[in-house]
Amino acid sequence: MDLPMGLGKFEGDDRLPSDDEIRRSVAAIETVNRDTQSIFFCIVHDSQIKTVKEILKSYGYLYSNTMVIYKQYKTDKAAQGGFVSAALFAVVAWKDIKINRFRMIPKSADAVTVAQWTQNV
């Protein structure tokens, strides 16, 4: 899920969503999701990380972590586009943390790559 950031860069991005709007968005997904080993990935404004984690916890995502994705070489093509952040914040949440045992790591990976995949993927 990708929540609006209030930057006005596209239609519907004129403000941050309220707690209730976030809850309704998650509810819409969870009404059809019956898997007990789901992973929820939500790109979120940094000021709403705690809210998203609390909402996801109420839907059975007992384990969560904040992820920061750094966008290298980020530029805004439109000068009127506003502030361009070099980082995205995301909440990653699991209903069952044991699902992480089933990560796929490239067979030809060296020790450094294996460590990166184990820690970051």
BADREN-766390 format. One record per residue (C-alpha): residue in three letters; chain; y, z, x. Coordinates in Angstrom, 2 decimals. Layout:
   resn   chain         v         w         u
    ala       A         Y         Z         X
...
END
This chain:
   resn   chain         v         w         u
    met       A      0.00      0.00      0.00
    asp       A      3.49     -0.83      1.28
    leu       A      6.25      1.28     -0.25
    pro       A      9.89      0.13     -0.48
    met       A     12.13      1.46      2.30
    gly       A     15.50      1.22      0.54
    leu       A     16.88     -1.35      2.99
    gly       A     17.75     -4.01      0.41
    lys       A     15.89     -6.73      2.30
    phe       A     14.02     -8.03     -0.76
    glu       A     13.97     -7.57     -4.51
    gly       A     12.83     -4.05     -5.36
    asp       A     13.82     -2.64     -1.95
    asp       A     17.17     -1.26     -3.06
    arg       A     16.12      2.40     -2.91
    leu       A     13.28      4.71     -1.92
    pro       A     10.68      5.26     -4.65
    ser       A     10.66      8.63     -6.39
    asp       A      7.73     11.02     -6.04
    asp       A      6.65     10.07     -9.56
    glu       A      6.76      6.35     -8.75
    ile       A      4.60      6.91     -5.68
    arg       A      2.16      8.99     -7.74
    arg       A      1.92      6.24    -10.38
    ser       A      1.28      3.60     -7.70
    val       A     -1.54      5.65     -6.19
    ala       A     -2.92      6.42     -9.67
    ala       A     -3.04      2.69    -10.49
    ile       A     -5.22      2.10     -7.43
    glu       A     -7.40      5.16     -7.91
    thr       A     -8.19      4.45    -11.57
    val       A    -10.37      1.55    -10.39
    asn       A    -11.50      2.96     -7.04
    arg       A    -14.81      4.80     -7.40
    asp       A    -15.89      4.76     -3.75
    thr       A    -16.39      8.21     -2.21
    gln       A    -15.73      6.92      1.31
    ser       A    -12.38      5.24      0.77
    ile       A     -9.65      4.91      3.35
    phe       A     -6.07      4.71      2.07
    phe       A     -3.45      3.07      4.29
    cys       A      0.16      3.38      3.13
    ile       A      3.25      2.12      4.95
    val       A      5.92      4.64      4.10
    his       A      9.50      5.71      4.92
    asp       A      9.41      8.58      7.42
    ser       A     11.16     10.93      4.97
    gln       A      8.32     10.49      2.45
    ile       A      5.31     11.06      4.71
    lys       A      4.69     14.61      3.46
    thr       A      4.97     13.54     -0.19
    val       A      2.47     10.70      0.25
    lys       A      0.01     13.02      2.02
    glu       A      0.25     15.59     -0.79
    ile       A     -0.23     12.95     -3.49
    leu       A     -3.23     11.46     -1.70
    lys       A     -4.75     14.93     -1.29
    ser       A     -4.55     15.41     -5.06
    tyr       A     -6.66     12.23     -5.42
    gly       A     -9.41     13.45     -3.10
    tyr       A     -8.13     12.19      0.25
    leu       A     -8.62     15.51      2.02
    tyr       A     -8.01     14.23      5.56
    ser       A     -4.89     12.38      6.58
    asn       A     -2.94     11.41      9.65
    thr       A      0.41      9.82     10.36
    met       A      0.37      6.56     12.26
    val       A      3.35      5.04     14.06
    ile       A      3.19      1.29     14.61
    tyr       A      5.64      0.03     17.22
    lys       A      6.81     -3.52     16.64
    gln       A      7.55     -5.12     20.00
    tyr       A     10.26     -7.75     20.21
    lys       A     11.50     -7.05     16.65
    thr       A     14.65     -8.93     15.74
    asp       A     16.29     -9.59     12.41
    lys       A     16.98    -13.26     11.82
    ala       A     19.60    -12.49      9.16
    ala       A     22.67    -10.65     10.46
    gln       A     23.30     -9.16      7.01
    gly       A     19.76     -7.79      6.92
    gly       A     20.79     -4.30      7.97
    phe       A     19.07     -1.91     10.34
    val       A     15.94     -3.21     12.03
    ser       A     13.48     -0.50     12.91
    ala       A     11.16     -0.97     15.85
    ala       A      8.66      1.42     14.28
    leu       A      6.74      1.55     11.04
    phe       A      5.29      4.79      9.72
    ala       A      2.03      4.87      7.84
    val       A     -0.20      7.49      6.32
    val       A     -3.91      6.94      6.82
    ala       A     -6.09      9.12      4.60
    trp       A     -9.84      9.47      4.16
    lys       A    -11.92     10.79      1.29
    asp       A    -14.78     11.35      3.74
    ile       A    -13.82     11.63      7.42
    lys       A    -17.44     10.88      8.46
    ile       A    -16.76      7.19      7.79
    asn       A    -15.05      7.10     11.21
    arg       A    -18.47      7.20     12.89
    phe       A    -18.96      3.59     11.87
    arg       A    -16.16      2.04     13.94
    met       A    -16.81     -1.36     15.42
    ile       A    -15.91     -1.78     19.09
    pro       A    -16.13     -5.16     20.85
    lys       A    -19.35     -5.39     22.90
    ser       A    -17.56     -6.74     25.95
    ala       A    -15.01     -3.89     26.00
    asp       A    -14.29     -2.03     29.21
    ala       A    -13.91      1.77     29.31
    val       A    -10.15      1.69     28.67
    thr       A    -10.53     -0.57     25.63
    val       A    -13.34      1.62     24.26
    ala       A    -11.10      4.68     24.61
    gln       A     -8.22      2.91     22.86
    trp       A    -10.40      1.77     19.96
    thr       A    -11.98      5.21     19.64
    gln       A     -8.61      6.95     19.50
    asn       A     -6.55      4.40     17.56
    val       A     -8.77      2.45     15.19
END
